[in-house]
Amino acid sequence: TCPAYFGENERNATKIAGEIAGLNVKDIINEPTAAALSYGIEKDLDQVVLVYDLGGGTFDVSLIQIKQGSITVVVTGGDHNLGGKNWDDALTQYFANEFKKKTGGQINILDDSKVSGEMELSAESVKKTLTLKDKAKTRIVFDTDRVDVEVSRDQFDTLTSYFLGRAEMLTDKLMEEAKNKGINTFDKILMVGGSTRMPQVKESLSKAFPGIPI
């Protein structure tokens, strides 16, 4: 599979990569199409599906049309530099700011590669915890200082609102492009990628497209 925006050169490179890996590559299909097949979207039911794919490092959003057993990508968009890592980085910066505030220090602990790496792992862990709980805690250790930081889901949503807003803007842009192709609505939303597990994503989609099943 490959992103729907890939051209012939990229698709051919993907095919060659598969062959180098020892696979018998029959065809290269679009990732939104693969997602629809994987999630068992009924191929015998004419419908239009919004595939919202927010992964660790990229965001892809596509409208696919399923008709008479075929799946066609109608329009696709996104941002190759928007993903869960952005949400992690926002949390990491928040941890660093809280550490400086609570210790009264002047050192930016993110300059220490070891501590920075540990905080990035903690940020990802806190983000995952906040998908299930309203609050999460982490401990930051630097030299002799130990600082406990608590983050609420509301705080997390505020810290990362820019990134969610960008995803919303790109989805709106996609729908405008779809209208130029005669498609004004769709039948369901298919969320793909680990970062769509964040409650803020589903809330955003429910608000933007009320009544559309996710």
C-alpha positions in Angstrom: 0.0 0.0 0.0 1.0 3.6 -0.4 -0.4 7.1 0.3 -3.1 8.1 -2.1 -1.1 11.2 -3.2 1.8 9.0 -4.5 2.6 9.4 -8.2 3.8 6.7 -10.6 7.5 7.1 -9.5 6.7 6.7 -5.8 4.4 3.7 -6.5 7.0 2.0 -8.6 9.6 2.6 -5.9 7.2 1.0 -3.4 6.7 -2.0 -5.6 10.5 -2.4 -6.0 10.9 -2.1 -2.2 8.4 -4.9 -1.7 10.2 -7.1 -4.2 13.6 -6.4 -2.5 11.9 -7.5 0.7 11.1 -10.8 -0.9 7.4 -10.2 -1.5 5.5 -11.2 -4.6 4.0 -7.8 -5.3 0.7 -8.1 -7.3 -0.3 -4.5 -7.1 0.1 -1.2 -5.2 -3.2 0.0 -3.7 -4.0 3.3 -1.9 -3.9 3.2 1.9 -7.4 4.6 2.3 -8.6 1.7 0.0 -6.6 -0.8 2.1 -8.2 0.6 5.3 -11.7 0.2 3.9 -10.9 -3.4 2.9 -9.3 -4.1 6.3 -12.1 -2.8 8.3 -14.7 -4.7 6.3 -16.5 -1.8 4.7 -19.2 -3.4 2.6 -18.1 -3.4 -1.0 -21.6 -4.3 -2.3 -23.1 -1.2 -0.7 -22.8 2.1 -2.7 -21.4 4.7 -0.3 -18.8 7.4 0.3 -16.4 7.1 3.2 -14.1 9.7 4.8 -10.9 7.9 5.8 -9.2 10.0 8.6 -5.7 8.7 9.1 -3.7 10.3 11.9 -0.5 8.4 12.6 2.6 9.0 14.5 4.2 11.3 12.0 1.7 12.1 9.2 -1.9 13.0 8.6 -3.8 11.8 5.6 -7.5 12.4 4.9 -9.3 11.0 1.9 -12.8 10.5 0.5 -13.3 7.2 -1.1 -16.3 6.1 -3.2 -17.5 2.5 -3.1 -19.6 1.5 -6.0 -20.4 -1.8 -7.7 -17.6 -3.6 -5.9 -14.9 -1.0 -6.7 -13.2 1.5 -4.4 -12.1 4.8 -5.8 -10.2 7.6 -4.1 -12.2 10.7 -5.0 -10.0 13.3 -3.3 -7.1 13.2 -0.8 -5.2 15.7 1.4 -3.4 16.1 4.7 0.0 17.1 6.1 3.1 15.0 5.9 4.5 16.7 9.0 1.5 16.4 11.3 1.1 13.4 13.6 1.1 12.1 17.1 4.8 13.3 17.5 3.5 16.9 17.5 1.2 16.1 20.4 4.1 14.4 22.3 6.4 17.4 21.7 3.8 19.8 23.1 3.7 17.7 26.3 7.4 17.5 26.5 7.8 21.3 26.3 5.1 21.6 29.0 7.0 19.2 31.3 10.2 21.3 30.8 8.4 24.5 31.6 6.8 23.0 34.7 10.2 21.7 35.9 11.8 25.1 35.5 8.9 26.7 37.3 8.9 24.3 40.2 12.7 24.3 40.7 13.3 28.0 40.0 16.2 27.0 37.8 17.4 28.7 34.6 18.6 25.5 32.8 16.6 24.2 29.9 16.6 20.5 30.6 15.7 19.8 27.0 19.3 20.6 26.2 20.3 17.4 28.0 19.7 14.7 25.3 19.3 11.9 27.9 16.7 13.7 29.9 15.0 15.0 26.8 14.7 11.5 25.4 13.2 10.2 28.7 10.7 13.1 28.7 9.6 12.3 25.2 8.9 8.7 26.2 7.0 10.0 29.3 5.0 12.4 27.1 3.9 9.5 24.8 2.9 7.5 27.9 0.9 10.3 29.4 -0.8 10.9 26.1 -1.9 7.3 26.0 -3.1 7.4 29.6 -5.2 10.4 28.9 -7.1 8.5 26.2 -8.6 6.5 29.1 -8.3 8.7 32.1 -9.0 12.4 32.9 -5.6 12.9 34.5 -2.0 11.5 34.3 1.2 12.0 36.2 4.9 11.8 35.4 8.1 12.4 37.3 11.0 14.4 35.9 14.5 13.7 37.3 17.4 16.0 36.5 20.6 16.0 38.7 19.3 16.0 42.3 15.9 17.5 41.4 12.7 15.4 41.2 9.5 17.0 40.1 6.1 15.4 39.7 3.9 16.9 37.0 0.2 16.2 36.6 -1.7 16.8 33.4 -5.5 16.8 32.9 -7.1 15.9 29.6 -8.4 19.4 29.4 -4.9 20.8 29.8 -3.6 18.4 27.1 -6.4 19.4 24.7 -5.5 23.1 25.2 -1.8 22.5 24.8 -2.4 20.7 21.5 -5.3 22.6 20.1 -3.2 24.1 17.3 -2.5 20.6 15.8 -6.1 19.5 16.1 -7.2 22.8 14.5 -4.8 22.1 11.6 -6.3 18.7 11.0 -9.8 20.2 11.1 -8.7 22.9 8.6 -7.3 20.3 6.2 -10.4 18.2 6.5 -12.6 21.2 5.7 -10.3 21.9 2.7 -10.8 18.4 1.5 -14.6 18.7 1.7 -14.4 21.9 -0.4 -12.4 20.1 -3.1 -14.9 17.2 -2.9 -17.8 19.7 -3.6 -16.1 20.7 -6.9 -16.3 17.0 -7.8 -20.0 16.8 -7.0 -19.7 15.2 -3.5 -21.3 17.2 -0.7 -21.5 14.6 2.0 -20.5 11.1 3.0 -22.0 8.1 4.8 -19.4 7.2 7.5 -16.1 8.1 8.9 -13.3 5.5 9.2 -10.6 6.5 11.7 -7.2 5.0 11.1 -3.9 5.4 12.9 -3.0 5.2 16.6 -3.4 8.9 17.2 -7.1 8.8 16.4 -7.5 7.1 19.7 -7.2 10.5 21.4 -10.7 11.5 22.6 -10.3 15.0 21.1 -10.2 13.6 17.6 -13.5 11.8 17.8 -15.0 14.8 19.5 -13.8 17.0 16.7 -15.2 14.8 14.0 -18.5 14.4 15.8 -18.9 18.1 16.1 -17.9 18.8 12.5 -20.1 16.0 11.0 -23.0 15.4 13.4 -25.0 12.3 12.7 -22.3 10.6 10.6 -21.3 7.3 12.2 -17.7 6.9 13.2 
